[in-house]
Amino acid sequence: MGSYSSKGTFEPEELGALKLIFDELTAQPWFDPSDEARESFARYLFETFPAVTFDPVKHRSIVEASARMFYARDDG
């Protein structure tokens, strides 16, 4: 009963959907451009949405809200 990686295997379309939202949100001007923020956000996606649980339509707003809350650049 270990890590999230043992809970299933991602299908190519699932990985594609996660990559699409990752790329879209990390390209936003408000997203912290640091490698640490990008790596942490990728980990968040995989840990929060293990294989067969991510629905890009259903989860889009919660993912963006989390990204804005935790990964927005601190400009001041």
C-alpha positions as CSV (number, residue, x, y, z in Angstrom):
1,M,0.0,0.0,0.0
2,G,2.5,2.5,-1.2
3,S,2.7,5.4,-3.5
4,Y,0.3,6.7,-6.0
5,S,2.2,5.1,-8.8
6,S,1.0,1.6,-7.7
7,K,-2.6,2.5,-8.2
8,G,-2.8,1.9,-11.9
9,T,-1.3,2.7,-15.2
10,F,-2.1,5.9,-17.1
11,E,-3.5,5.5,-20.6
12,P,-2.0,7.7,-23.3
13,E,-5.0,9.9,-23.5
14,E,-4.9,10.5,-19.7
15,L,-1.3,11.5,-19.9
16,G,-2.1,13.7,-22.8
17,A,-4.9,15.4,-20.9
18,L,-2.6,16.0,-17.9
19,K,0.2,17.3,-20.1
20,L,-2.2,19.7,-21.9
21,I,-3.5,21.3,-18.6
22,F,0.1,21.4,-17.2
23,D,1.4,23.1,-20.4
24,E,-1.6,25.5,-20.5
25,L,-1.3,26.6,-16.9
26,T,2.5,26.8,-16.6
27,A,2.5,29.0,-19.7
28,Q,0.2,31.6,-18.0
29,P,1.9,34.9,-17.0
30,W,0.8,34.4,-13.3
31,F,2.5,31.0,-13.0
32,D,5.8,30.9,-11.2
33,P,8.4,30.1,-13.9
34,S,10.8,28.4,-11.5
35,D,11.7,24.7,-12.1
36,E,10.7,24.0,-8.5
37,A,7.2,25.3,-9.1
38,R,6.8,23.4,-12.3
39,E,8.0,20.2,-10.7
40,S,5.8,20.6,-7.7
41,F,2.8,21.3,-9.9
42,A,3.5,18.1,-12.0
43,R,3.8,16.1,-8.7
44,Y,0.5,17.7,-7.5
45,L,-1.3,16.5,-10.7
46,F,0.0,13.0,-10.5
47,E,-0.7,12.6,-6.8
48,T,-4.1,14.2,-6.9
49,F,-5.3,12.4,-10.0
50,P,-4.0,8.9,-10.1
51,A,-4.6,6.8,-13.2
52,V,-8.2,6.7,-14.5
53,T,-9.4,9.5,-12.2
54,F,-8.7,12.7,-14.1
55,D,-11.5,14.2,-16.1
56,P,-10.2,17.4,-17.9
57,V,-13.7,18.9,-18.2
58,K,-14.8,18.1,-14.6
59,H,-11.5,18.9,-12.9
60,R,-10.2,21.9,-14.9
61,S,-11.5,24.6,-12.6
62,I,-10.2,23.0,-9.4
63,V,-6.8,22.4,-11.0
64,E,-6.5,26.1,-12.1
65,A,-7.7,27.3,-8.7
66,S,-5.1,25.2,-7.0
67,A,-2.4,26.4,-9.4
68,R,-3.3,30.0,-8.8
69,M,-3.3,29.5,-5.1
70,F,0.0,27.6,-4.7
71,Y,2.0,28.4,-7.9
72,A,1.3,32.0,-8.7
73,R,4.4,34.1,-8.9
74,D,5.0,36.4,-6.0
75,D,5.5,39.8,-7.6
76,G,5.2,41.9,-4.7
